[in-house]
Amino acid sequence: MYLETSHSTKPQNAGMVGQEAIEPATLPFPVWLQRSAANHAQVQQAVADAVLVVLSLLTAYLVRYDGGLFRAHLTQFLLWAPILIVSRLLANRAKGVYRFLWKFVCLADAIAIARSQFIVTGALVALRMFYPEKTPFSYWLRLPLGIIVPEYLLCLLFCLGIRAVFRIANERSQRTGQSSGERAKRILLYGAGRAGILLTRELMSHADLEIVGFVDDDPKKLDTVISGIRVLGGGESLENLVHSHSIDEVIISIAAASPKTLTRILSTCKRIPIMTRMVPSAEEVIAGRVKISHVREIQVEDLLGRHSVTVGEFDQAVRRAYHGKHILVTGAGGSIGSELTRQLLLLNPSKISILDKDENSIFELEHELKFRNPEVQIAPLIADIKIRERVFAVLSQSPPEIVFHAAAHKHVPLMEQHPCEAVLNNVMGTKNILEICRSLKTEQFVFISSDKAVNPVNVMGATKRVGEKLVSTFIRGGPMRGAAVRFGNVMGSRGSVIPLFQKQIEEGGPVTVTHADIVRFFMTIPEAVQLVLCAGSMAHDGEIFVLDMGNPRRVLDLARQMIELTGFEPEKDIPIAITGLRPGEKMNEELVGSGEALDTTSFEKVFKICSASFDEAAFRSNFTALILAAQHGDHDALYALLTSMKLGYTPPFSFSTKDPESGLAYAS
């Protein structure tokens, strides 16, 4: 739900600049009506303030002279009353006071009114202090301080008071306007901090909501009253408070709640049970994407401490890097590739080419992108990156200026069973795209890598490490700029653990975890893609960039939290099964390998890897032999070459002794 703010975001006649002289009859009727209504409301406010200015000045005179006004006092009063009316009304208008809505008056409005009033009062004080005595008109122009100060305080009190009364009356009328047959939803706010106070102010005007009280873990706040709402207890009393006060919903009003805190609160709420939602994160509110009142369901990202970021947070350097460019995204039908196109679309490129061998995903993505921004040209391309001639024929018709290479086989266990396919797609396919880009004079190439490329124990990771070295080999010393971007698990991507857990929970379990102590890095798809675009804007000489993945999380803890998030109890309602490590699976993933060091960049969450140079001639020789081994299905040669290429790779000794692709036996 979205609520109105206390200020109008722009003048009531915004958009009518240059049309002030137009007669009402020449304006479209709805526009004229809205403008007239706005002007009418402002005139009413000004008239009310004018009356209050006169009343405050008269009261100040009566107080100053003990109620006995002589003719000279009355003359001075009559002289200054119209001057003060005009001065204060003009000051209010200059400060935008009459654009404030009385029914939403708040502290910010009060401060603006006080400043406006002080401008006029300051002028009166200056006139009193610096206009010389015993000169003509000095008596009439030099108001006594005993008049000036009380008049200011009384005028401020009256102006704020009438607005406060109007707001209270409006809120009461809204509540009395509620149908007598409907009971307001009773809400308990968990968190009496700044977010809770802001949420309270916005929810108070809703007749269908009743804020019963706060719950807060700070013992100093117990039994205190904050913004008119009492703090009823701490988190340990949540269940009793829900039952004793007939609560319908708990809203977690902590804008920067830690995953541990959220998990604890959510666990209690699920046990009660009670409907639970939360306010947006502080980052979302500060960025202006949502308001504090836009409460939402708790998501897995909240439990992991990862919040999605959007393209609105890009700086100008990133925008300039992609604005007006023709950009190609390979593997555009996948999770990362499709999100890349969505965020690139917001940077206004001239054209986005989306390439994938899956025609269904490209068909759906093309329609989505055209709907999102019809002004950007979308070119759907169907091709397999392993077939160089086909890809060249497609891209040569309209050569791209920037390429994001996201096409790859990424599923570790499957690639352990089919290592030749992993090499052909991830290595030969990358080489094909690099050669084509070089021949078409592409300006920039960005390769999407993986944390599994660091000290790889599986074929997929080894192929990604070869891809990183390929980019370095092709880019260094050449006209094309480029870089590789390395990051870990992405929440919600196809084949990732979170969608698998969600499906298993929906089916009643068990939720399968390969090892009780296995840990992984996690980040959201939008966050990963934004950081890829930031890194891509710095691509130059074949660098490797690493994204800040935060702290790694135990997969078992994630499984438990996801079960609790759906309202079930781990092991009791949904069992968790430990299945054992799969072929090629690590206990701990790494982002930086041996011999590599991190260096900072201009982006807070993007780091550059400083690594030692390698023997490019030997690498090229082994690379060619690796492709031939994969094409011939020679697993022995494939493993031997991956081992000799100094990737940190060790062959999987537990691998089956039968080639699943050819049926031939081989030594492991």
N, C-alpha and C positions, 0 to 999 in steps of 0.2 A: 504494500500500500504506500502511496505517496501522499504527503500532506503539504499544505501551503506553508510558505515561510512567512516570517513576520514583516519582511520588506517586499515591496514590489521590486522586481529585478531590474526594471528600467522605467523611465517616466511613462506616465499613462499615455502620452501622445508620441511615444517612440515610434519611429517609422514614418512620421508625418513631417519630418524636417523639411523646411522650405514650403510648407503648405499652410502656414498659419494664416495667411491672408485669404485663403479660399473660403468662400461663403458656405455655410452649412448645407445649403440647398444643392451645391455642386458636388458634395461628397456623397459616396455611396451610403445609403441609409443606415446599414448596420454599423459602418465605421463612424458616421456622424453621431449615431445614437450612443455608441460606446464612449466616444470622445466627450459628448455632452454629459453623460452620466459621471464620467471621471471628473470633469470640470465642476459639475454640480457638487460632488462630494468634497472637492477641495475648497470651494466657496463656503460650504457649510462649516468646514473646519476653521477657515479664516475668520468667519463671523463669530464663531464661538470663542476663538482666541482673542478677538478684539474686545468682546464683552469682558473676558477675564482680565485683560490688561487694564481696562478702566476700573474694574472692581479691585484689583490688587493695588493700583495707585491710590484710589480713594481710601482703602483700608489702611495703607501706609500713612496717609495724611492724618487719619483719625487716630491711629496709634501714636504717631509722633506728637500731636498736639492735644492728646487726651480727649479727643472728641469735640474740642472747641475750635472750629474753623472761622477765622476772621476773613474779612473781605479780601485782604492781600493773599491769604492762603488759597482761597477759592479761585482768585484770578490766576495765580500760579498753576493751580491744578488744571483749570480749563485751558491754559496755554499749553501745558505739557501732555495732556491726555491724547489729543490727536497726533502729536509728534511721536509719542511712544507707540501708539497703535500702528502707525505707518512703519516706523522703524522696526518693531518686533515682527510684524507680518513680512516685511521684506527680508529680514534676516532668516526667518523660518523658511521662506521660499528658497532663498539662496542655499540653505543647508538641506533642502529636500524634505523638510519635515512634512509637507503636505502630500508627499507621495507615500507616506506610511499609512498602513491600514489600522484604524483604531482597534478593530476587533482582534488584532494580532500584536498589540503593543507589547514591547519587551524592553529589556535593559538597554539594548543598543539604541532604541528609539529615545529612551529617557536621556541617555548621554548626548545624543544629537540635539535634543531640545534644550538641554542645559547649556551646551556650547553656543547655540543660537542666541539664547537669552543673555549669556555672558558678554557677547559682542556689544550689545546695546548698553548693558550696564557698565561695561568697561569704558565706553565713550562718555557716559554720564559722570563716572568717577574722574576721568581725565579732565572733563570740562570744569568740574568742581575744584580740582587741585591746581589747574594751570591757568584758568581764566582769571585775570587780575580783579582784585576787589576794588571797590570804590570807583568803578567805571560805569558808564551808562549801561543799563540793562543787566548789571551784574546780579542783582537780587533775583531777577526773573530767570536768568540762565544758569545760575549756580544752585542746583538743588542741594539741600542738606543731605549729608551721608545718612542721617536718620530717616530719610525718605528713600534714598537710592537702594540701600541694602535690604530693608524690609520689602520694598516693592519687588526686587529681584526674587527673593525667597518666596513671597506670596504668589507671584506670577508663575514661578516654576511649580509650586505646589498645586495651584489651581489647574494649570495646563496638564500636568501629569495625572492629577486626580480625576479629571473628567474623562481622560482616556482610559484610566484603570477601571472606572465605574462602567464605561461603555463595554470594555472587554469582559468584565465579570457578568454584566447583564446579557451579553451575547452568548457566553458559554452556558449560562443558566437556561437561556431560551432554547439553545440547541438540545440540552439534556431534557427539558420539559417537553420538547417536541417529539421525543422518542415515544413510540407506541407503548402504552401502559401494559400491553400483553407480552412485551418482549423484555427479557432480563439481559442487562448488559453483561458482556463477557468479562469475567473477573481475571485480572492479570497480576502476576507476581513478577517483579523485575529482580533478576539476580545480578547485582552490581550497582552500588549507589555512588559511583564515581561520575566523571564528567559525561560519559556516554549515557549513563542512566538518567542524569538530570536533563540532558538535551532531549532524550526520548520521552521523558515525562512531560515536558513542555509541549511536545507535538501531539502526544496522545490525549492530553487532557481535554482537548476540544472535541473529541469524538464521543458522541452520545452513546454509541453502542459498546464502549469500552470503559471499564472501571479499574483503575490502578489501585489494588488493595494495599500494596506496600512493597518495600525493598527487602531483599536478602543480601547480606554482605558479610564477607569473612573477616573484616576488620572489627575487632571487639570494641574499638573506640566509637564506632558508629551505632552500636546497639542502643535501641530506644530513642535515638535522635530523630529529628524531623528534617528532611531535606526536600526543598521545593514543595513543601506541604504534604509530603508523603513520609510515613513513619518507617524506620528500619526495624523490621519485626524480629529478625534473628540472623544467625549465621547459617552456613551451608549444612551443618549437622542437623539443623532443625527444619530443613526444607520439607521433608516428608510430612511432619506434623503440621506445618503451616499450610500445606496444600489441602490436607484433609479438614483442618479446623476452620479454614476460611473459604472452603468450597471453591478453590482456584480452578479455573478452566485452562489456563495456559501459563507456562513459565517462559519469559523472554530473557535470554542471557544478554545483559546490557553492559558487556565488557568489550570495548572495541579492540583491545590488544590482548585477548585472552590467550594464554599459552596452551599448547596441545594437552599438556598434563591436566591443567585446570578444566578444560572443556571435557576431557574424557571422564574426569571425576564427576562433574555436574551432570553430564549426559547419563552416566551409569546410574546415578541416583534417580533421575527423572524417568528413566526406562523402568526402574524397579517399582515406581509408585503405582501405575504409570501415569504420565501427564504429557500433553502436547508441549513440545519444546522447540523454540526457534531462537535465533540470535540476531544481533544487529550486525551491519556490515563491518568489515575491517576498517581500522583507522586510515589505511592507505586509500581505500576506495572513497571514503568520505572526504578526505583532504583533497583528493584529485577531482572531486566534484562529480564523480560518475553516479553516485547514489546519495540519498539522504539518510540520516541516522534512523529515520522511521521506516526505512525499507528493510524490515526484518525478513529473514529467509530461513530455510531449513539448514540444519548443520550438515556440512559436506565432509567427505574424506579429506579434502585439502586442509580443512580447519584442524583436523586431528593430527595431520602431518606437519602443521606449521608452515604450509606453503600456500601462498595466496596468488591467484592469477594476476598478471599485469597486462596492460593493454598498450596498444600502439600509441595512445595519447601521451605516453610518458617518453616517447622518443625525443631526442634533442634534434636541433636543426641539422647537425652534421649527418645524422642517419637519414633524415628526410631528403637532404640534397643528394645522397648517394644513390637513391632509387627513383627519385622524381623524374618523370618523363622518359624513363628507360624502357627498353624491350627486355623483359626478364623471362627466362625459361626455368621451370621447376621440373626436374625429372622425379619420377615416383610421386607425382602430384596426387595420385589417388589414395596414398597412405595417410596415416594420422599426421605425421610431421609435414609432409608435402602439402596436404590440403590446408593446414593451418598457416603454412608459409604464404600460400596464395591469398588467403583471407586478409592477413596482415599487410602484405604487399599492396593489396587493392586499396587500402586506406592511405597509402603513400603516393597515390596518383601516378603510377607508371603509365607509359604510353600504351603498353601491350604486355599481357601475360600469356605465355605459352605453357600449357599444362600437358606433360608427356607421361604416359604410363602404358603398360601392355594390357591393363584391365580396362576394357571399354565401358563397363558399367559404372565404375567409380568416376571415370572422366566425364561420362554423360551427366551424372548427377552434379558433379562439381561445376561443370560449365554453366548449367542452369542456375545454380546457387550464386555464382560469381556475377553473372549477368544481371541477376535480380538485385544483388547488393550494390552494384555500381555499373549502370548501363553505359557510362561514358568511357570506361576502360575496355579496350578490345581484348577479347578472350579467344585464344586459338587452341582448340583441343587437338592433341596429337596422339595417335596410337602407334606405338613401336616398341620393340624389344631392344634394350641397350646392348645385348649380346650380338646383335646383327648390325655391324658397323655401317654397311652400305645403306641399309634401310633408314637408320637414324640420320645419316648424312643427307640422304635425299629429302627427308622431311625438314631438317633444319636449314638446309641451304636455300630453301625457298624464301625464308625470312630469318636471316641470321640474328641470334639474340646478342644483346650487349652484356648481359649478366646472366650467369647460370648458377642455380642452386642444385647440386647433385644429391638428391635424397633417395634415389632408387637403389634398393639393396635387399638381399635376403638377410633377415635379422634374427630368426628363431634358432637359438643355439642348439637344442637337441636335434632338430631336423637337419641342420647343417652338419652336425656330427655324423648323421646317417648318410648324408649326400655331400661329402666334401668337394667333389668335383664341380657340382652345381654352384656351391658357394664361391669357388674360385672363378668360375666362368662368369657369373653375374656380378660379383662384388669387385673382382680384380680386372678381368678382361673388359667388362662393361664400363668400369671407370676409365680404363685406358682408352676405350673407344670414344667416350664423351670428351676426354681431354684432347685427344688428337683432332677430333672434329672441331672443337672450340678453337684450337690453335689455328687450324686451316681457315676457319671462318672469321678469324681476327676478333674473337670475343674479348671484351675488355677485362672481365673479372669472373673468376670461378671459385665457388665455395663448396667444399666437400663436407658432407655430414658424416662425422665419425662417431665413435662410441667409447665409453670407458672400458669396454671389453678389449680394446686395442692395446691396453697397457698390460705388459707381461701376459700375453694371451695364453690361455690353457685350452682354447677351443678354436676350431677352424674359422668360425665367423669372426672372432676377435682378431685372429691372425690376418684374415683378408682385409679387415678394416685398417690394420696397421700397415699392410702393404699399400692400401689406398692412400694413407697419409704420406708415405714416402713417394708414391707416384706423383702426388700433387707437388711436393717439394721438388722432385726431379724435373717436372714439366715447367714449373713456374720460374725457378731460379734462373736469372740471366735472360729471360725471355720478355717479350712485350706484354704478355698477359699477366695481370695481377691475380693472386689467388691465395687461399688459405684453407685449412681444415678446422672444423669446430668439433670438439669432443665433449660429450655429456653422457649422463647415465640414464636410468629408467625414467620413463615419462608416464605419468598417471593418465590412464584412460586410453592409451594407444592400443591398437589392435594387437592382441597376443600378450599384453602386459598382465601382471599379476592381479591388478585391481579388478578389471572386468571379469577375470577368471573367478576371483573370490565372490564377486557379486552374483555370478551365475550359480556357483556352488551353494551359496546361502539361499538363493531363491528355490533351489531344488531340495533344500533341507539338509545339505551337507553330504559327506564331510567336506570341510575346507582343507585342502591339501597343501602342506608346507614341506619343502624338501629336507630342511634341517632346522632344529630348534634354535640354533645360534646364527643362522645365516643372516647377513645384513646387506642392505642395498641403499643407494642414493635414490631419491625421488624428487621430481619436480613436475609442475603442471605443463600441459602442452603449450598454452599461450605464453607462459613464462619462458620455456625453452626456445620457442620460435622467436620471441622478441630479442632474446640475448643472441641468438644466431644472426639475426639481422644487424644487431649492433656490432658483433664480431666481423660480419661480412663487410661492413662499411670500412673496416680497418685492414681488410685483406690486401696484401701487397706482394710479399716475396716468399710465398709458400709457408707462412707461419702456421703453427698449431695453437688454436685458442681453446681454453678450457672454461667451462661455465661453473660458477659457484653453485654447487648442489646442496649446500647446507650440510647438516649432520646426517650421517647414515642412520637408517632405522632398521630394527629387527623385524624381519618379515612376519615372524610369529606374533609380535605385538600388533602389527598392522592387521593381521587376520582377526585377532581378538577384538580390536577396536571396531572393525567393520561389522562384525557380528553384533556388538553392542549397539552400534549406530542404527541397525535395523530393528532393535528392540528385543533381541534374543540374548540368551546367556551362553557364553562359550562353554563347550563340553557338556553342558546340561541340555540345552535346546539344539545347538548345532555342534557336532563333534569336530575336532581338529585332528587330522591324521598326518603324521610325519612319515614321508614316503622315501626319504634318502636322496642324496645328491644325484643329479642326472649327469650323463656324460658331458664333460666340458664345462661343468658349473663350478664357480668359485664360491668360497665361503664369504670372501670380502672383495668387493670391486675397488679398483683404484682409478684415480684420475691422472696421476703423474707417475711415470715409470722411473726406473733407476737411470741415473745420468741426465735426468731432466730437472729443471728448476723453474719455478713460477715467477713471473714478473707482472707488475700491475699495468693496467691500461687506463685510458680515459673513462672507461665504464666500470662502475663499482663491482659488478658481478661477473666481469669478463677478465680473464687472465691470459697472458701469453706464455707459452712454454719456450724456455731457452734450452736447446738440446745441442749435443755435439753433432758435427757433420758426419756423413757416412760415405762409403765407397760407392759412388753412383754407377761406375762402370761394372763392378761386380754385381750390383743390384739389378742392372738392366739385363745382364747375362742370365742370372738366376730367374729373373722375371719371365723372360721368354721361355725358358725351360719349364717353368711352373705352368704356364698356359698350355703348353704342349702336353704335359702330364695330365692335366685336367681334361683336355680334349680327348685323350686316349684312355681315360679312366684308370690311369696308373697311380694307385694310391700310395704305393711304396715310394715312388719318385716324388709325389706331391708332398708327403710328410717330410721326406728328406730335404726337399728344397725349402719348405717353410722353416725347417729347423736351421738350415745353413744360412738363411737370409738375415740372421741376427735380429730377430723380432722378439726374442725372449720366449719363443714358443717351444713347447715340449709335446711330442706326439702322445695321443691317448692310448696308453697300453691296455686299457680295458675295452678298446674298440673291438667290435665283432670281427672275426677272421674271415667273414664272407662279405664280398662286395654287394651291397643291396642294389646297386645299379646294374651290374653286369652278371651277378651270380657267380663270379669267379673267386676262388680263394686267394688270399694274399697274406703275407706275414705282417704282424703288427708288433 
